[in-house]
Amino acid sequence: TIAALGGEISVPTLNGNHTLKIPSGTQSGKVFRLKGKGIPRLNGGGVGDELVQVAVWTPTELSAEDKKHLESLNRSPHFKPPRSDRSFFQKLRESLGI
């Protein structure tokens, strides 16, 4: 629900937990970069970044009420995945931030 609605999560880093804001509509596989939260560089040139990849969990068991809610959402035109005109490599570059 956080990926769909947006919210904040706590992400463990080398220096303790960091609060990461997840925008609404975040898709599974999206990668967020935490600047300066990674491991120190070997040559002493600062600290690297930590990459956080979103993994959306799908429930395997639903109650009858849960199924009704999901079926209702499924009828909404906003609940359909958009057709993507981007290539695999464009998506990869976007997810890596390059």
DOKOL-32817 format. One line per 3 residues: number of its first residue (from 1); for each residue x negated, y, z negated of N, C-alpha, C. Coordinates in pm, whole numbers, plus 50000, padded with zeros to 5 digits. Atoms other than C-alpha are relative to their C-alpha. Layout:
N
NUM> X Y Z X Y Z X Y Z | ...
This chain:
98
1> 49918 49880 50000 50000 50000 50000 49914 50126 50000 | 50087 49881 50001 49708 50238 49940 49957 50035 50142 | 50040 49973 49862 49595 50198 50302 50114 50065 50078
4> 49885 49944 49928 49946 50278 50427 50039 50138 49947 | 49950 49876 50061 50039 50555 50182 49890 50102 49970 | 50109 49914 50042 49696 50696 50097 49986 49997 49849
7> 50025 49999 50144 49540 50727 49755 49852 49997 49972 | 50139 50004 50042 49219 50687 49565 49967 49862 49946 | 50049 50126 50056 49013 50379 49481 49865 50027 49935
10> 50130 49991 50066 48711 50328 49258 49905 49902 50069 | 50098 50081 49928 48405 50201 49445 49873 49991 49917 | 50126 50012 50074 48103 50058 49261 49882 50043 50087
13> 50124 49959 49934 47772 50222 49354 49885 49966 49906 | 50116 50028 50083 47420 50187 49221 49995 50087 49875 | 50001 49907 50113 47481 50482 48988 50135 50011 49932
16> 49867 49997 50061 47825 50388 48860 50110 50004 50105 | 49886 49999 49909 48170 50409 49011 50017 50136 50066 | 49972 49879 49922 48265 50664 49278 50145 49994 50046
19> 49862 49995 49953 48620 50773 49361 50002 50031 50149 | 49990 49984 49856 48696 50732 49731 50145 50028 50037 | 49865 49966 49955 48998 50903 49886 50029 49925 50129
22> 49958 50076 49883 49178 50676 50132 50116 50076 50065 | 49891 49929 49935 49386 50869 50387 50114 49905 50037 | 49888 50084 49961 49734 50742 50469 49980 49951 50143
25> 50014 50059 49867 49741 50511 50770 49865 49937 50026 | 50131 50061 49982 49392 50371 50712 50016 49854 50042 | 49990 50135 49946 49344 50050 50911 49892 49910 49942
28> 50098 50098 50045 49167 49732 50804 49879 50007 50092 | 50122 49991 49922 48805 49743 50917 49939 50139 50004 | 50052 49862 50003 48768 50122 50881 49883 50007 49903
31> 50120 49988 50083 48425 50211 50741 49986 50145 49953 | 50025 49868 50060 48370 50504 50504 49854 50005 49957 | 50140 49980 50037 48022 50646 50443 49994 50085 49874
34> 50022 49924 50123 47927 50755 50091 49857 50053 50006 | 50133 49940 49983 47637 50994 50152 49925 50004 49868 | 50087 49995 50116 47350 50956 49908 50035 49905 49887
37> 49959 50095 50104 47512 50668 49717 49937 49863 50020 | 50061 50129 49971 47299 50387 49865 49869 49980 49926 | 50128 50032 50064 46956 50249 49784 49893 50102 50041
40> 50108 49907 49966 46641 50465 49772 49920 49948 50119 | 50081 50037 49884 46433 50467 50090 49861 49958 49952 | 50130 50055 50041 46105 50277 50072 49889 50105 50002
43> 50108 49901 49990 45890 50574 50179 50023 50121 49910 | 49973 49890 50091 46039 50798 49912 50072 50117 50064 | 49934 49893 49927 46235 51000 50166 50146 50019 49964
46> 49862 49977 50042 46553 51023 49964 50076 49871 49977 | 49912 50112 50029 46847 50795 49913 50090 49976 50121 | 49914 50035 49887 47045 50611 50178 50148 50014 49967
49> 49855 49993 50015 47419 50598 50226 50055 49861 49970 | 49929 50126 50023 47659 50329 50106 50119 49998 50095 | 49887 50016 49909 47908 50199 50361 50105 49915 49931
52> 49888 50071 50061 48250 50087 50239 50097 49964 50111 | 49907 50045 49896 48463 49876 50474 50133 49962 49937 | 49865 50028 50051 48839 49861 50419 50043 49861 50044
55> 49942 50132 49971 48987 49512 50396 50142 50001 49944 | 49860 49997 50042 49366 49507 50388 50044 49860 49963 | 49953 50128 50050 49512 49225 50181 50146 49983 50039
58> 49862 50032 49963 49829 49057 50305 50051 49894 49905 | 49948 50100 50093 50046 48874 50051 50043 49874 50074 | 49962 50128 49939 50105 48506 50122 50135 49950 49950
61> 49870 50040 50054 50414 48467 49904 50081 50127 49973 | 49913 49884 50017 50703 48714 49914 50132 49956 49939 | 49866 50025 50054 51022 48728 49712 50102 50036 50108
64> 49894 49966 49905 51354 48758 49895 50015 50151 50012 | 49990 49854 49998 51368 49125 49797 49885 50063 50078 | 50116 49950 49927 51015 49185 49928 50019 49982 50150
67> 49977 50028 49858 51108 49022 50259 50101 50098 50059 | 49900 49905 49952 51414 49247 50291 49938 50137 50023 | 50067 49870 49985 51199 49557 50237 49911 50001 50125
70> 50089 50006 49884 50945 49445 50498 50079 49992 50130 | 49917 50009 49880 51216 49352 50749 50061 50136 50034 | 49947 49866 49978 51368 49697 50702 49893 50091 50061
73> 50111 49921 49945 51030 49859 50766 49970 49959 50144 | 50032 50052 49867 50976 49638 51071 50093 50056 50107 | 49904 49943 49904 51285 49789 51236 49969 50147 50031
76> 50035 49860 49979 51135 50138 51209 49906 50014 50120 | 50091 49980 49887 50972 50274 51528 49859 50041 49955 | 50131 49959 50051 50686 50404 51309 49920 49883 49945
79> 50066 50117 50058 50600 50053 51192 49931 49914 50105 | 50062 50076 49891 50474 49931 51532 49858 50050 50021 | 50137 49955 49975 50101 49935 51603 49991 50076 50133
82> 50013 49925 49876 50001 50194 51864 49913 49925 50100 | 50083 50059 49895 49858 50082 52196 49871 50081 50007 | 50129 49930 50001 49489 50165 52203 49943 50005 50141
85> 50065 49983 49871 49324 50305 52514 49849 50007 49986 | 50144 49995 50023 48980 50301 52353 49939 49862 50018 | 50070 50127 49983 48726 50032 52436 49948 49951 49866
88> 50057 50059 50121 48574 49799 52179 49882 50084 49951 | 50119 49927 50040 48249 49999 52182 50033 50141 49950 | 49956 49871 50052 48430 50331 52136 50050 49986 49857
91> 49951 50025 50135 48605 50186 51832 49884 49972 49904 | 50116 50032 50083 48273 50050 51699 49923 50127 49965 | 50070 49874 50026 48100 50388 51738 50076 50087 49901
94> 49918 49920 50091 48391 50561 51564 49993 49947 49858 | 50002 50058 50134 48388 50318 51273 49865 50019 49932 | 50133 49980 50056 48013 50365 51228 49965 50148 49986
97> 50024 49857 50012 48039 50742 51255 49890 50051 50090 | 50105 49954 49906 47804 50772 51554 50059 50040 50132
